[in-house]
Amino acid sequence: MFWYTVRRVVAGCVLLVITSMLTLVLFYVAPTDPARLTCGKNCTPVGIENNRKYLGLDKPLVDQYVAFVGGLFHERQFPNDPGLRRARPDLVVHCQAPCLGYTPLHDEEVWTYLKPKIPVTVSMVAGAFLIWMTSGVLLGVVAALFRGKLLDRMLVSGSLVLYSFPTFFLSMIMFELVVFRFNWMAVPAYTGVAHFGSFLYNLVLPCVSLAHVFIAGYIRQTRTYMLEVMQEDYLRTARSKGVSERSVIFKHTLRAALIPIVTVAGLDFGAALAGAPITETIFNYQGLGYATVNSVQVFDLPVTFAIVILTSFFVIVANLVVDLFYGVIDPRVRY
């Protein structure tokens, strides 16, 4: 298990390096000039050139990548104003490690701007992940145990209906009905873990809104895999030896059925991150998704680039955790 973990960690690090390289290429070698996009509508040719130097786009691509990676470990310096770079070279911003860049639109370091937003998105996506994994798997088990009966048909049909609703639609419906129409809950507002009860209370609606599509999918997947495993001969042998039905279902059947489900869990975590901008915008949560929408609208390239890198990091870490858990479920996995 130790060497399996080491190999997965090394593979995750390599994947993160490759992802960061591809992201840099896509952002800074696009057909549209990024120096022109980030300069504003009324920018002059001189301003575009100053902006190009300020963003470091006048340097070779390799030097840009080395400077970015180096900023994660030591201090970088950026001119406080691109137009004053030659006249006043002493006007610089000292970006402390980990330095993800400097955004002139917000007049602060990218890491300083994004740091308070990370817990918001991580809390919402992690909460949604726990909801859809727990609810989807348990309801799928129930549907499999009551195969062909009314409860099974209700769960399967309900999951299909639930799956057909887009995230933004259900989020707005829940917001309108639960908060404004029936006043069952107050308007959600992120409070932080210092007030844990309020923290959980305000995460209910955003997490359920983000998780509903995945709940529907996991109900159907779990039901299918459970029914396949329940036909195996070793389960009949276990029952004939006097093993309790609870142990047969949860220790043998469910454990085998979880293997293919866990395989796609990491990918679904990435899909949840992709849906975070919609959910955060609807519920006015100031997270990475909300920052993504704003940075794209104003062409804040340093912030957008850093968000892509951070999102890639979270997805890779989630898949690493899933791979390690996969090894725990199936001890035969050692590749």
N, C-alpha and C positions, 0 to 999 in steps of 0.2 A: 504493500500500500504506500510505503514511503516513496519509492522510486516512481510509482505511478503519479503521486502528487507532484513530485519534482518535475516530471516530464510535462504534466499539464500546466504547471506554473510557467515553465520556460516557453512552452508553446503559446501561452497567453501573452507573455511579454513580446515575443516575436510578432504575434498578430497585431499587438498595439502599435509597434514600430511601423509595420507595413501600413496599417490604417492611417497613422499620422502622416506618413509620406504621401499616400494617395490623396488625403484631404488637402495637403499643401498644394499638390499639383492641380487639383480641381479648382481650388480657390484662386490661386495666383497665376495660373497659366490658362485661364479661360479666354475665349474669343473676345469678351467684353473687358475693357481695361479696368481693373479694380481701382487704380488710382483715380480714374475719372468718376467712377461710381461713388466712391467715398469722399469726394471733394465737394459735392453739392451741385445744385442746378446752375448757379451763376458763377462757377469757378472759371478763372482765366487759365490760359495755357501755362503761365508761370506758376499759378497755384497748383495745377496738376503735377507739374514737375517737382515742386516742393513736397507735395503730398507723396509722390512716388519715392522720394528719398527718405521721407519721414517714416513710411511704412517698410522701408528696406527693399522695395521692389526693384531698385536699380542694381541690386547685388545678384550674383548667380544663385540659382535655386538651391544648390547645395549649401551655400553660405547662409541662406535664409533658414534652412532647416537646422543647421548646426547652431545658429544663434538662438533659435526657439528652444531646442533641447537643452542648450547650455543655460538658458534662463530658468529652467526648472531646478537648477542646482546652485546657481550663483546669481549675483545682481546684474541687471541690465540697465542701460541708460537710454532714455528717449528725450529728444528735444521737446521742451514745453510748448513751443509754437513752431510749426513747420516753416512759416514765413520768416521767422527770426533766426533760423538755424545758422546762417552765415554771419549775420550782424551781431548776434549775441550767443555764441556757442556755449556760454556758461549757463544759459537757461535750460536745464535738463531735469528730467524726472528720474529718480532713482527707483527702479522697480526691483523690489526684494524677491528673493526666491521663496516659493515657486512663482516665477514670473510667466504669465500667459500672454503678456503683451500690455499695451497701454491704449486706452480708447480716448481720443481727444473729444469725442462728442459728449462723454460723461466726465471728462477731465479727471480721470482716476485710473488706477491699474485695473486690468481686466479681472484679476483674481479678487481684488477688493470689491469690485462690483458684483461678481458672481457668487462669492463665498456665502453671503446670507441667503441666497436663493437655492443653494444645493439642498439643504435639509428639507425645504418645502417639497421639492419634486421627489426626493428619495423617500420621504415619509408617505406621500400619496401613492407612488408606484409600489412601494413595499407593502403598504396596506392593501392595495388592490390585489397584489400577488397572493397574499395570504388568504384573502377572501375567495378569489376564484379557485385556488388550489384546494382549500378546505371544503367549500361549498360544492364545487364541481365534482370532486372525487367522491365525497360522501353521498351526494344525490345520485351519482352514477352507480355507486354500489347498491343503493336502494332500488334503482330502476332495474338492475340486473337480477337482484334477488326476487323481485316481483315481476319477472318477465311475462309479458302477455296479459297482465292484469291491468285494471283501471289506473292504478297509481303509476305503473310503468308508462302507459300511454299518455297520461297527463304530463309526466316529467319530460318525455321525449318531445311531445307536441309543444309544451311550454318553452323548452329550450330552443326549438326551431323558431318560434315566434320571437323570443328574446334576442336570438342571434340576428334577426332581420332588422333590428333597430340600430341605426348608427349611433355612435357615442355622443355626438353633439346633440342629436334629437332627444335621446333619453335624458341627457344632462339637463337640457332646458325644461323638459316636461317635469322631471323630479324637482327642479328648482322652483318652478311655478306652482306645482301642486303642494309639495311638502312645506315650502317656506311661506309663500304668499297666499295661496288659496285656503289651506286648512290650518296654517300656523302651527304645524306640528313641531317644527324646529326653527331656531333663529337662523339668520343669514350666516353661513359658514365664514369663519375668518381664522387664518392660521395663527396659533398662539405660541407654539414652541412647547417642548417637553417639560418646561419648568412647571407649567400647570397641566399635569398629565391628564386629568379628567376632561378638562376643556379641550385639550389637544386631541384626544380620541373622539370626543363629541363632534368637533368641527371637521374631522376627516371622514365621517361616515358617508355623507352624500357624495363628495368627490371620488372616494374610493369605490363605492358601489357603482357610480356612473362609469368609471373607467374599467371596472371588472366585469360588467354584465355580459359583454360579448364573449369573454373567455370562460365565464361560468357555463354558458350554454354549450360551448365547444367541448369542455372537459366532461360535462355530463354524458354527452354522446360517446366520447372517446373511452371514458372509464367503463361505461356500460358494455361497449363492444369488446374491449379487452377482457373484462371480467367474464363475459359469456364464453369467450374463446378458451380461457384458462380453466373454467369450470368443467370443460369436457375432458380434461387431461386424466390419464389413468392413475397418476400418483395421488390425486385427491380421493379417488375411490378407495385406494389402498389405505390412506390415512383414516378415512371414516371406518373402514373395516377393522382397523386396529384400535378403535375406540377414542380417537382424537375428537375433542369437542367441536361442535359446529362453528363456534366463535373462532377457535384457533384455525380451523380450515379456511374460513372466509378471510380473516384479517391477517393471519400469519403466513398462509401459503398462497391463497388465491390473489388477494390484494397486492401482496408483495411482488408477485410475478406480473400482475397487470400494471403496476406502477412503472416498470422499466421503460416501455415506450412512451409513457406519459411524461416522465422526467426528462426524456431525451429532448422533447420540444419545449420544455418549460423555460429554458434560457432564451430561446428565440422569441417566445411570447413575452418575456420580460422586456426585450428590446422593442417589440411592437407596442407595449404599454408606454414606454418612454416616447415613442413616436406619437401616441395619442395624448400625451400630457399637455402640449400646447393648447389643444382645444378645450380640455377640461379646466385647465388653469385660467384660461381666458374667460370662460363662462362663469366660474366661481370666483374670479378676481383674486386668484392666488398668485402671489409674486414669486414664482419659481423659475426654473430654467426654461420651461416651455413658454411662459409669459415673456421672458427676456428674449427668447428666440424670435417670437413674433415681432417684437419691437425692433430688434437689431436688423432683421430682414427688411422691415419697412423703411428704415432710415439708412440702410446700407452701411451699418456699423460692422465692417469686415473683421476687425480683431476680436470682437465679442462673438460673432457668429462662428468664427474659426475655433475659438476656445470652447464654445458649447458643443460643437461637433466632436472635438477631442475628448471632452469630459463624458459625453454620452457614449462614445465608443468604449471608454474605460469602464463605465458602469455595465455595459452589455457584456464585455469580455469577462469582467469579474463575476457577473451573474452566471455566465456559461461555465466558468471555472468551478464555482460552487456546485452547480448542477452536475458537472462531470464527477466531482468528488463524491457527491451524494449517490450518483449512479453506481460508483464502486462500492459504496456501503450496501446498497440494495442487492447488488449482484456481485458477490465476492469473486466470481470468476473473471471479472473485468480486470485486465492487467495490461492493456495495450496503451 
